[in-house]
Amino acid sequence: MALTKVSTGVVDMSASTGGLVIAKGTTAQQPTCDASTLGSIRENTTENKVEVCTSTGWQFLEEAGPTAVPLIVDYLVIAGGGGGGAAAYNSHSTVGGGGAGGYRNSYDSETSGGGGSSETSLTLASNTTYDVTVGEGGDGAAYQYNQTQPGTDSVFDGITSIGGGGGASRNTDSVNKNGGSGGGGCYGRSAGSGTANQGYNGGWSGGSTLYVVGGGGGAGSLGVQGDSRNSTSLTCGGNGLSSAITGSSVVRAEGGGASTFGVGNGTAFPALKVGSGGYGGNEISTGATLRRGSDGVVILRYPENYTVTKSGSLISSVSTSVLGYKIETFTSGTGTITFA
């Protein structure tokens, strides 16, 4: 084939919509790469790549451009806590605290609830919808003859955390005592069971006295027994767990403490942490309101290259305080999300 020289050094093909056809051949057909062929380009049909003759021999031309970032998502999914039980008006008699919401976590080898191991991060796809639901806290019993309510489940893409169990009231064994963590028992009322790898059992009041109360199970430990005659005994709920998925360590999902006399009688209960069981208290504690479990949460940690759009009633906030990531915290609602 004859060699055509272009003296201007520029080939103008702007009038054509086709491509430039260059020399091609197998690796075995490569010409010698030396000073006389330096800068030559050809298509290597053995490798299906374009190559150029350089001072170090034939080198493949690599495509330059953005590299897709894998959509790897870590999650912390906590259900709503169960409600606390009620005792008689101004009474020392027994009552159980609510169980914490189920606790599932994939972040950085941290544990899940009930002594479970960290779960596996999710590899997701963009432009695909994923379900999200944030569980609500269950109502406490208004009176000693009322049932407590369990917390509701939190969900992300099939990762479901079970709502916490309700605590027992003085004269009513909770039919909703089992859950993510179990509700606390009391005299004559058994404690609830937690869910494997989500939370612990509630405290069992195995004593024979009316003053033995059981705290709700927590994500980090069993509920324990307490004494209702101590008006400030709100520490018998099981421990929560700490996670740094947001960039700082925060404790969530504690079991509800159980105390019947004095606390709530003109004295406010301490604020509940996210996903925690409600406190047990006496009837004068303004009905069920102060004994309600706290709402859960869904927290997602994903690469900063992506943006989430959401539908339905979901409410969330996004933090970029962790370099390279977005931390999205869903605090209420249900709907779907899409990464793009």
N, C-alpha and C positions, 0 to 999 in steps of 0.2 A: 504493500500500500504506500502510495506516495505521501511524503511529508509536506504539509502546507504550512507556510510561515505567515504569521500576522505581524506586520512591522509595528503597528501601533501599541501592541501589548494589551489591547482590550478587544474582546469579542462581544459584539452587541447582538443579543438574541431577543431583544425586547419585543420584537414583532411576532415571536413564536410562543405558543402556549405549551410546547413540549418540554422535555428535559434534555440536558446535555448528555450525550452518549459518549462514554469514555472507554478506553481500552479495558479488556477483561480477559481473564484466563485463570487457570488453576495455580495452586502454589508451586507445582512442579514447573510451570511455564513462566515463573517470574524471571524477568531479565535481571542481569547483574546490577546491583545497586552500588554505583560508584559516582565519582565526580561528574561523569558525563551524563548521568541520568538523575542527578540530585533534584528533587522537587517534582519528579514524575508521579502521577497518580494513576491508579488502575483499580478495577474491581477484582477482588480475589473470589472466584466462583467456588473455591473449595470451602471458604469460611463465610461466604456471602457478606463480605464487608469491603469497604473501600480502604485502600492502603496507599501510603505515600513513601517515597524514597527519601530517607533522612541521612544525616551524617552517621547515625548508628544502625543503618540498615532499614529494611521495610518495616513500617509501623502502621497499625490500623488507626483510622480516624474514628474517634469515639464521639457519639452524639452528645452535644452539650444542651442542657436544659434542666428544668426543675425535676427533682426527684420526689416521687409521691411519698408522703409521710404515712406510715401505717396508722390506722385508727384503733389504737389500743386504749381501752378504757378501764380504769379502776373504779370501784364502787364501794360505797358504804350504805347499806339499806337497813333502816331501823323502823320497825312497826310502832304503832301507838301503844302506850302503856295501858294496863287494865285499871279499873276504878277500885278505890278502897272501900272497905266495909264500914258499917255504922254500928255503934253501940247505943245503949239506952241513954236518955237525956241525963247529962251530968253524972254519968256512971263510971265506975272503975271496971266494968265488965269487959270481956274480951272482944277483939275485933281483928280482922286481917288486913294487911296492906296489899295493894295491887301489884301484879307482876309486870316486869319491864317488857317492852316490845322485843320481838325477835331481832337479832343483831347478826348481819352477814357482811363480811368485809373481805376485800381482795387486795388491799393496799399494803405493799412493802413488807410482806411476811408478818403483819400484825395478825392477832388471833380473831376468830369469830366468837360469837357467844357460846356459853355452855362448854368452854374449853376446846371448841373446834379450831382446826387449823385455818390459816388464811386460805381463801379461795383463789381460783385462777382468774387473772385479768381476762377481759373479753376483747376479742378482735372483731370489730364491727365493720359494716359497710356504709359508705356515704349514700345519701339519697334513699335511705331505707327507713321506714318508720319503726319505732320501738315504744312499747307501752311503759308508762310511768304512773304510779299511784302512790300518794303519800298517805299513810294510815293515820287515823285520828285516835285520840285518847278515849277510853271508855268512861262512862259516867260512874261515879261512886253511888253507893246506896244512900237514899235520903233518910231512911229510917231502918231500924234494926230488923224489920221484917221484909225489907226490900232486897231484890237481887242487885248485885253489882254487874256492870257490863264489861266485856273484854275490849281491848283495843282492836282496831281494824288493821288489816294487813297492808304492808308497803310492798311495791313491786317495781322491778326494772328488768325488762326483757326476759321474763321467766324466772328471775331471781326473786323469790317471794319470802319475806320475813313475816312471821305469824304474830298477830296482835297478842299483847300480854293478857294473862288471866286475871279475873276479878278476885278480890279478897273476900273472905267470909265475913258476914255480919253476925252480931251476937246471937240472933235467933233464926238465921237463914244461912244454910250451906250454899255457897255459890255453885250454880250449875255451869258457870262460865269460868271455872277456876284454872283450867288447863290452857296453855298458850305458849307464846315464844318463851317467856318465863312464867312460872306458875304463881298464882295468887296465894297469899298467906292464909293459913288456917287460924283457928282459935279454939277455945274449949268446946269440945264436942263437934268441931267442924274441921275436916281434913284439908290439908294444903293441896294446891294444884301442882301438876307436873309441867316442866318446861319441855321444849322441843330440842331434839338432838342437834348440836352444832349451832344453836341459836340462843339458848338461855338455860337457866337453872330452875330447880324446883322451888316452890315457896316454902316458908318456914312452917314446920309441923309443931303444933302446940300439943305435945304429948302429955303435958302435965295435967294434974287432976284439980287444979285451982282455976277459978274464974278469972284470975288476973294474968294468966299466960296468954300472950298475943304472938302472932306469927307475922313476920315481915314478908313482903313479896320477894320472889326470886329476882335476881339481877342478871345482866349479861355476863358479869364477871364472877359471881359466887352465889351460893344458896342463900335464901332468906333464913333468918334465925329467929329464935324465941326472944321475947322481951317481957317486961312486966308493966302492965297497964296502969299500975299505981304511980309510976313515975311519969308525971305530966309532961315531961319534955323528952320522953324516950321515943325518938323518931329515927333511931339509927339501926334498927333491926332488919331493914330491907337489905337485900343482897347488893354487892358492889356492882358498879357499872364498869365499862371498859373505856380505855383511852385510845384515840386514834389521831394521827397527824396528817390525815389525807388532805386537809385544807392548808397545810403548811405549819400549823401549830397544834400542839397536843390538847385535845378536849375530851373530857369524860362525858359519856352519855349512857342512857339505858340502865338506870339504877332501879332496884326494887323499892316499892313503897313501904315506908315505916308504919308502925302500928302503935298508936297510943290513943286512949279513949278519954282520959279525964284532964280537963284544963286546957290542953292544946286545942285550938279551934273555938274555945269558949271565950271569945273576945280576943284571942291571940291568933295571928295569921300563921298558917303553915309556911315553911320555907319554900322558895320557888323550886319547881321541879326541873331537872335537866331534861333534855330532849329524849323522848321515848321511854320515860320513866313511869313506874306505877304510882297510882294515887295513894295518899295517906289514908290510913284508917282513923276515924274519929267519932266523937259522939254526935248525937242528933242535932245538938244546938249549933253545930258547925255549918249553919246556913244551908241545910239540905245537902244535895249531892255535889254542889259546885266546887267546894274546896277539896273534895275527895276524887275528883276526876283525874284520870291519867293524862300525861302530856302527849302531844302529837309526835309522830315519828318524823323521819327525814329521809330523803334520797340524795346522796352526794356523789357526783361524778367528776372524775379527774381525767382530762383528755388533752391531746396535743393542741397547742395554741393556734395551729394552722386551720383548725375547724371552727365552725360556728353552728350553734344549735338553734333551730326554730321549734316552737312548741305549739300545741293545739289544746283545746279543751279548757279546763279551769286551772291548769297548772300555774303556780307562782314560783319563780326562782330568781336567784341573784347570781352573778358571775364575778369571780375574782381572778385577777391576773398577777397576784402577788408572788406566785411560784414561777420562777423562770422557766419558760418553755411550755407551760401548761395553762389551761383554763380550769378553774374549779367552779362547777355549777352546783348550787345547793337548792334543791326543791323542797319547799316548806309546807306546801298544801296543794290539794287538787288532784285531778286525774286527767289523763289525756295521752297524747303521743308526742315524741320528739324525733327530729331528723337532723343528722349531721351533714354539713356541706362545706 
